[in-house]
Amino acid sequence: MEEWGITFENCCEWRVGNRKDVHFWKDVWVGNEDLKSKFPRLYSLCGNKEGNLESCGEWVNVSWEWKLA
């Protein structure tokens, strides 16, 4: 499969559950790279570098709103 550009990781998806166990910036939970490496400038400006997914946003009505400040 790898010869076609398909890896095991590309065939899987994350289920983040209660969002407490996933570190927003440091875990690979979207795509194939951690967000601090993918967006170093945004990471350097963020005030919550150690936050988990739950602490980086909240549900407002039916939409998720990110809180990265």
C-alpha positions, 0 to 999 in steps of 0.5 A, a space after each residue: 500500500 505504501 508504494 501507492 502513497 497510502 499508509 496505515 495512518 492515512 487509513 485511520 481516524 482519531 476519535 477524540 472522545 472527551 477531548 481531555 486526552 488530546 494535546 491540541 498542539 503536540 499530538 497528531 490528531 488531525 492530518 499526519 503532523 502535530 499542529 505546532 510543527 505545521 503552524 509554528 508561527 501560530 503556535 508561538 503566538 498562542 498563550 495556551 501551548 500546553 492545552 488539551 483539546 477541551 481547553 482550546 474551544 467550546 460548543 456555542 449553540 451547535 457550533 464549535 468555537 476555538 479559544 486559542 488565546 
